[in-house]
């Protein structure tokens, strides 16, 4: 009896030992299989637009720059403005002493009127006595008209005044200053230039290889490089076809007017973001794409929780996502975004809960 009981206990122990050993073997095998902790994202089909970031400067609108010159020669006796100064309509800019030759021309024109008037009176008297012809009377009348026109022209030139004050025709900024007090100037020579205060350009520098991606009418978001001024939108009006020798870039122009110019000063540096054409493509988070000697690739998570490498070609990037194409990539796939540097093709993975 005791012998039978002992045999039963021995058989039970062996059976338990076999199960335990099998369980241990399974556990050991599971522990020997590599597994990487990862985080994932999704492959999505969406419209993606690239953003081109460029830099440039605020400049006066050259179509709204007014040159200030004198109608006659003279000498600068006073200068009330400096380069870069903002002026208002009617504000005095500089004072000129009229050149003696201009004053002489005025006095001669005035004397010519007096002479023509006296000559006409004589011809009228002779005509009344039938000692002058009607043609002679008409000629004398025309000479007086011509003399008066010449005198009016001299007055319009300012030659009748000893000094003349030139004033700003509109609210503007002094963008060019070519004279100083004491300078003698000739008629028609540009003394200074005024750029309209509320008509400015932002001249952006474009890399030559990016020019084909731009066209007039594109939106650009502008913001001063320095300071915390808010951004605002404008449109490109021109994309030049030559390289600016000063910057070695191609100029693109965004004109501004009205309130958009309120806090801007010529010479201010600006940053521009230009939204390029949008395209529909498969996209993945940028962190999902890796690179090696073979090129770009990513890992997708198969239903059996194994990672599978897929080689891809990358495209546009925007908002933290990048367009990809490659054999075996399709919308809805799960791709590895964190932990992919530790993976190799076929490795087992386990998904971590993403941080909140």
C-alpha positions as CSV (number, residue, x, y, z in Angstrom):
1,X,0.0,0.0,0.0
2,X,2.7,2.4,1.0
3,X,4.7,1.4,-2.1
4,X,1.7,2.2,-4.4
5,X,1.3,5.6,-2.8
6,X,4.9,6.4,-3.2
7,X,4.8,5.5,-6.9
8,X,1.7,7.8,-7.4
9,X,3.5,10.7,-5.7
10,X,6.6,10.1,-7.8
11,X,4.5,10.2,-11.0
12,X,2.7,13.4,-10.0
13,X,6.0,15.1,-9.2
14,X,7.4,14.2,-12.5
15,X,4.4,15.5,-14.3
16,X,4.6,18.8,-12.4
17,X,8.2,19.0,-13.1
18,X,7.6,18.5,-16.8
19,X,5.0,21.3,-16.9
20,X,7.3,23.6,-15.0
21,X,10.2,22.8,-17.3
22,X,8.1,23.4,-20.4
23,X,6.9,26.7,-18.9
24,X,10.5,27.7,-18.1
25,X,11.5,26.9,-21.6
26,X,8.7,29.0,-23.0
27,X,9.6,31.9,-20.7
28,X,13.2,31.7,-21.6
29,X,12.5,31.6,-25.3
30,X,10.2,34.7,-24.9
31,X,12.9,36.5,-23.0
32,X,15.5,35.6,-25.7
33,X,13.4,37.3,-28.5
34,X,14.4,41.0,-28.9
35,X,11.6,43.6,-28.5
36,X,11.9,47.3,-28.9
37,X,9.7,49.8,-27.1
38,X,8.3,52.3,-29.7
39,X,5.9,55.1,-30.4
40,X,4.0,55.3,-33.7
41,X,2.2,57.6,-36.1
42,X,0.0,57.1,-39.1
43,X,0.5,57.3,-42.9
44,X,-2.1,59.9,-44.2
45,X,-3.1,61.1,-47.6
46,X,-3.4,64.9,-47.4
47,X,-2.8,68.2,-49.3
48,X,0.7,69.5,-48.4
49,X,2.1,72.9,-49.2
50,X,5.7,73.8,-48.9
51,X,6.7,77.1,-47.3
52,X,9.6,79.2,-48.6
53,X,11.3,81.5,-46.1
54,X,13.1,84.5,-47.5
55,X,14.5,87.8,-46.2
56,X,14.6,91.3,-47.5
57,X,14.4,95.0,-46.7
58,X,11.8,97.8,-46.8
59,X,12.5,100.3,-49.5
60,X,10.5,103.3,-50.8
61,X,8.2,102.5,-53.8
62,X,10.3,103.9,-56.7
63,X,7.1,104.7,-58.6
64,X,6.2,107.1,-55.7
65,X,9.5,108.9,-55.3
66,X,9.4,112.6,-56.1
67,X,12.5,114.5,-57.1
68,X,12.8,118.0,-55.8
69,X,14.7,120.5,-58.0
70,X,14.8,124.2,-58.5
71,X,13.4,125.8,-61.6
72,X,16.4,128.3,-61.7
73,X,19.9,128.4,-60.5
74,X,20.8,129.6,-57.1
75,X,22.5,129.0,-53.8
76,X,21.3,126.9,-50.8
77,X,21.1,129.2,-47.9
78,X,19.2,127.0,-45.4
79,X,18.5,123.2,-45.1
80,X,15.8,122.1,-42.8
81,X,15.8,118.3,-43.4
82,X,18.3,115.4,-43.3
83,X,18.5,112.1,-45.0
84,X,15.9,109.6,-43.8
85,X,13.8,112.3,-42.1
86,X,10.0,112.0,-42.2
87,X,8.3,115.2,-43.5
88,X,4.7,116.2,-43.8
89,X,2.9,117.9,-46.7
90,X,3.9,121.6,-46.8
91,X,6.9,121.3,-44.5
92,X,9.8,123.5,-45.6
93,X,12.8,121.5,-47.0
94,X,15.4,124.1,-48.0
95,X,15.8,127.8,-49.0
96,X,17.4,129.1,-52.1
97,X,18.9,132.5,-52.9
98,X,18.0,133.2,-56.5
99,X,21.0,133.2,-58.9
100,X,21.9,136.7,-60.2
101,X,21.5,135.6,-63.8
102,X,18.0,134.4,-63.1
103,X,17.2,137.8,-61.5
104,X,18.6,139.5,-64.5
105,X,16.5,137.4,-66.8
106,X,13.4,138.5,-64.8
107,X,14.3,142.2,-65.0
108,X,14.9,141.9,-68.7
109,X,11.5,140.3,-69.2
110,X,9.9,143.0,-67.1
111,X,11.6,145.7,-69.2
112,X,10.5,144.0,-72.4
113,X,6.9,144.2,-71.3
114,X,7.3,147.9,-70.7
115,X,8.9,148.4,-74.1
116,X,6.2,146.4,-75.9
117,X,3.5,148.3,-74.2
118,X,5.0,151.6,-75.2
119,X,5.6,150.4,-78.7
120,X,2.0,149.3,-79.1
121,X,0.8,152.8,-77.9
122,X,2.9,154.4,-80.6
123,X,1.6,152.1,-83.4
124,X,-2.0,152.7,-82.3
125,X,-1.4,156.5,-82.6
126,X,0.1,156.1,-86.0
127,X,-2.7,153.8,-87.1
128,X,-5.2,156.4,-86.0
129,X,-3.6,158.9,-88.3
130,X,-3.4,156.3,-91.0
131,X,0.4,156.3,-90.8
132,X,0.7,152.6,-89.8
133,X,-0.9,149.6,-91.4
134,X,-3.2,147.1,-89.7
135,X,-0.4,144.5,-90.0
136,X,2.0,146.7,-88.0
137,X,-0.7,147.2,-85.4
138,X,-1.2,143.4,-85.1
139,X,2.5,142.8,-84.9
140,X,2.9,145.3,-82.0
141,X,-0.1,143.7,-80.2
142,X,1.5,140.3,-80.5
143,X,4.9,141.5,-79.3
144,X,3.2,142.7,-76.1
145,X,1.4,139.4,-75.6
146,X,4.8,137.5,-76.1
147,X,6.5,139.9,-73.6
148,X,3.8,139.3,-71.0
149,X,4.0,135.5,-71.4
150,X,7.8,135.6,-70.9
151,X,7.4,137.7,-67.8
152,X,4.8,135.2,-66.4
153,X,7.2,132.3,-67.1
154,X,10.0,134.0,-65.1
155,X,7.6,134.5,-62.2
156,X,6.6,130.8,-62.3
157,X,10.3,130.0,-62.1
158,X,10.6,132.1,-59.0
159,X,13.1,134.5,-60.6
160,X,11.1,137.5,-59.3
161,X,12.0,136.6,-55.7
162,X,15.3,137.1,-54.0
163,X,14.8,133.8,-52.0
164,X,12.6,130.8,-52.5
165,X,11.5,128.1,-50.0
166,X,10.9,124.6,-51.4
167,X,8.3,122.6,-49.5
168,X,7.3,118.9,-49.4
169,X,4.4,118.2,-51.7
170,X,3.1,115.3,-49.6
171,X,3.8,113.2,-46.4
172,X,7.1,111.5,-47.3
173,X,10.6,110.4,-46.3
174,X,13.8,112.0,-47.5
175,X,15.4,109.1,-49.4
176,X,18.1,111.1,-51.1
177,X,19.9,114.4,-50.2
178,X,22.4,115.9,-52.7
179,X,23.1,119.3,-51.3
180,X,24.3,121.1,-48.2
181,X,24.1,124.8,-47.1
182,X,26.2,127.0,-49.3
183,X,26.1,124.8,-52.4
184,X,25.4,126.5,-55.7
185,X,23.0,124.6,-57.9
186,X,21.8,124.7,-61.5
187,X,18.3,124.7,-62.8
188,X,16.7,121.2,-63.0
189,X,19.3,119.4,-60.9
190,X,17.8,117.0,-58.3
191,X,18.4,118.5,-54.8
192,X,16.7,115.7,-52.9
193,X,14.2,112.9,-53.3
194,X,11.1,112.2,-51.3
195,X,9.6,108.7,-51.0
196,X,5.8,108.5,-50.3
197,X,5.4,107.6,-46.6
198,X,2.4,105.3,-47.2
199,X,3.7,103.6,-50.3
200,X,6.6,101.1,-49.7
201,X,8.1,98.0,-51.1
202,X,9.5,94.9,-49.4
203,X,12.3,93.7,-51.6
204,X,12.8,90.0,-50.9
205,X,15.9,88.1,-52.0
206,X,15.2,84.7,-53.6
207,X,17.7,82.0,-54.3
208,X,18.0,81.5,-58.0
209,X,17.0,77.8,-57.8
210,X,13.7,78.8,-56.2
211,X,12.6,81.5,-58.7
212,X,10.7,79.0,-60.9
213,X,8.5,78.1,-57.9
214,X,7.3,81.7,-57.6
215,X,4.9,83.9,-59.6
216,X,3.3,87.3,-59.2
217,X,0.1,87.2,-57.1
218,X,1.4,84.6,-54.5
219,X,0.7,85.4,-50.9
220,X,3.5,86.2,-48.6
221,X,3.4,86.6,-44.8
222,X,5.7,89.4,-43.6
223,X,7.1,90.2,-40.2
224,X,10.0,92.4,-39.0
225,X,13.1,90.3,-38.2
226,X,13.8,92.3,-35.1
227,X,11.1,93.1,-32.5
228,X,7.8,91.6,-31.8
229,X,5.6,93.4,-34.3
230,X,2.7,91.2,-35.6
231,X,2.9,89.6,-39.0
232,X,0.7,90.7,-41.9
233,X,-0.1,89.4,-45.4
234,X,0.8,90.9,-48.8
235,X,1.1,89.7,-52.4
236,X,4.1,89.4,-54.7
237,X,3.7,91.9,-57.6
238,X,7.0,91.2,-59.3
239,X,9.5,88.3,-59.6
240,X,12.6,89.5,-61.4
241,X,14.5,87.5,-64.0
242,X,18.0,88.7,-63.2
243,X,20.3,88.4,-60.3
244,X,20.9,91.5,-58.2
245,X,24.7,92.1,-58.3
246,X,24.6,93.6,-54.8
247,X,23.0,90.6,-53.1
248,X,23.6,87.8,-55.6
249,X,19.9,86.9,-55.2
250,X,16.8,87.5,-57.4
251,X,14.5,90.3,-56.2
252,X,10.8,89.7,-55.6
253,X,8.7,92.7,-54.7
254,X,5.8,92.9,-52.3
255,X,4.2,96.4,-52.5
256,X,2.6,97.8,-49.4
257,X,0.3,100.8,-48.9
258,X,-2.0,102.4,-46.3
259,X,-2.1,100.9,-42.8
260,X,0.4,98.1,-43.7
261,X,3.2,100.7,-43.8
262,X,2.3,102.3,-40.4
263,X,5.1,100.7,-38.4
264,X,7.6,100.2,-41.2
265,X,10.7,102.2,-41.9
266,X,12.8,102.1,-45.1
267,X,15.9,99.9,-44.4
268,X,14.1,97.7,-41.9
269,X,14.8,93.9,-42.3
270,X,11.8,91.7,-43.0
271,X,11.2,87.9,-43.0
272,X,8.8,86.5,-45.5
273,X,7.0,83.2,-45.7
274,X,5.7,82.3,-49.1
275,X,3.2,79.5,-49.4
276,X,4.0,77.4,-52.5
277,X,1.6,75.3,-54.5
278,X,-0.2,72.5,-52.5
279,X,0.0,68.9,-53.6
280,X,-1.9,65.8,-52.4
281,X,0.5,63.1,-51.2
282,X,1.1,60.3,-48.6
283,X,2.6,61.9,-45.6
284,X,4.3,60.6,-42.4
285,X,5.7,62.4,-39.3
286,X,9.1,63.7,-40.0
287,X,10.6,61.7,-37.2
288,X,9.5,58.5,-38.9
289,X,12.0,59.0,-41.8
290,X,15.6,57.8,-41.3
291,X,18.6,57.8,-43.7
292,X,21.5,55.5,-44.4
293,X,23.7,54.6,-47.3
294,X,20.7,53.3,-49.3
295,X,18.8,56.5,-48.8
296,X,15.6,57.4,-46.9
297,X,13.5,54.7,-45.2
298,X,11.0,54.1,-42.5
299,X,9.6,51.2,-40.4
300,X,5.9,50.1,-40.6
301,X,4.4,48.0,-37.8
302,X,2.9,44.7,-39.2
303,X,-0.2,43.1,-37.5
304,X,2.0,40.6,-35.8
305,X,3.9,43.4,-34.0
306,X,7.0,43.2,-36.1
307,X,8.8,46.1,-37.8
308,X,9.2,46.0,-41.6
309,X,11.6,48.4,-43.4
310,X,10.4,50.2,-46.5
311,X,12.7,52.4,-48.6
312,X,11.0,55.7,-49.6
313,X,11.6,58.9,-51.5
314,X,10.8,62.1,-49.6
315,X,9.2,65.2,-50.9
316,X,7.5,68.4,-49.5
317,X,7.8,69.1,-45.8
318,X,5.2,71.2,-43.8
319,X,3.8,71.3,-40.3
320,X,6.0,68.5,-39.0
321,X,5.1,66.0,-41.8
322,X,6.9,64.9,-44.9
323,X,5.6,63.5,-48.2
324,X,6.8,60.0,-49.0
325,X,6.5,57.5,-51.8
326,X,7.6,54.0,-52.1
327,X,6.6,50.4,-52.8
328,X,4.4,49.1,-50.0
329,X,3.5,52.5,-48.5
330,X,-0.3,53.2,-48.3
331,X,-2.6,55.4,-46.2
332,X,-3.6,54.0,-42.8
333,X,-0.3,52.2,-42.1
334,X,1.3,52.6,-38.7
335,X,4.9,53.8,-38.8
336,X,7.5,54.0,-36.0
337,X,8.3,57.6,-34.9
338,X,10.2,57.0,-31.7
339,X,12.6,54.0,-31.2
340,X,13.1,53.5,-34.9
341,X,16.9,54.1,-34.6
342,X,17.1,50.8,-32.6
343,X,15.2,48.7,-35.2
344,X,16.1,46.4,-37.9
345,X,13.9,44.6,-40.4
346,X,11.7,42.0,-38.8
347,X,12.4,42.9,-35.2
348,X,9.6,42.5,-32.6
349,X,8.1,45.8,-31.2
350,X,5.8,46.8,-28.4
351,X,4.0,50.1,-28.4
352,X,4.4,52.6,-25.6
353,X,1.6,54.9,-24.6
354,X,2.4,58.3,-26.1
355,X,3.0,61.1,-23.5
356,X,0.0,63.3,-22.8
